[in-house]
Amino acid sequence: EDDDDEEEEHPASADSIPPPPALRRLSIVHCPGYEAGESSVAAARSIEGRRADYGFVDSVEAEIR
C-alpha cells in the first residue's frame, strides 16, 4: 500500500520554536484603601471599618487545648 511511502510527521525541532513573549510585570493591589507608592508601614495598617474577629479562632484553639 501507499501508507509505507508516506513520511512520518515529526514535531518541530527546538531551534524552530520561537521563545514565549517576555512577561510584563503586573502590579495588583489587593487591599482597598492602599494606594500604590505608600510605604509598607502604611500597607500594614488596618483599614478603617475592617477589623478581624478572632473570637472564632480563639474558641477553636481553646477546644484543642
C-alpha positions in Angstrom: 0.0 0.0 0.0 0.9 3.7 -0.2 1.0 4.0 3.6 4.6 2.8 3.7 5.7 5.5 1.3 4.3 8.4 3.4 6.8 10.2 5.6 6.1 10.3 9.3 5.4 13.7 10.8 7.9 14.8 13.4 7.4 17.6 15.9 9.3 20.8 15.2 12.8 20.9 16.4 13.6 23.1 19.4 15.5 25.5 17.2 12.5 26.3 15.1 10.1 27.0 18.0 10.1 30.7 18.9 10.6 31.7 22.6 7.5 32.8 24.5 6.8 36.5 24.7 8.5 38.4 27.5 6.3 38.6 30.6 5.3 42.1 31.7 5.3 42.9 35.4 1.8 43.3 36.6 1.1 45.3 39.8 -2.1 44.4 41.5 -3.2 46.0 44.8 -5.4 43.6 46.7 -6.4 45.8 49.6 -8.8 48.7 49.1 -7.5 51.8 50.8 -3.9 51.1 50.0 -2.5 53.2 47.2 0.5 52.3 45.1 3.5 54.1 46.3 2.7 54.1 50.0 5.2 52.6 52.3 4.9 49.0 53.6 4.1 50.5 57.1 1.0 52.2 55.6 0.1 48.9 53.9 0.4 47.1 57.3 -2.0 49.5 59.0 -5.5 48.2 59.4 -8.1 49.6 57.1 -10.8 51.6 58.8 -14.0 49.7 59.2 -12.3 46.4 58.7 -11.3 44.5 61.8 -10.6 40.8 62.1 -12.8 38.9 64.6 -10.6 36.3 66.1 -13.2 35.1 68.6 -13.9 32.0 66.5 -10.3 31.1 66.2 -9.8 31.6 69.9 -12.7 29.3 70.7 -11.4 26.6 68.3 -7.9 26.8 69.9 -9.5 26.5 73.4 -11.2 23.3 72.3 -8.0 21.9 71.0 -6.2 22.6 74.3 
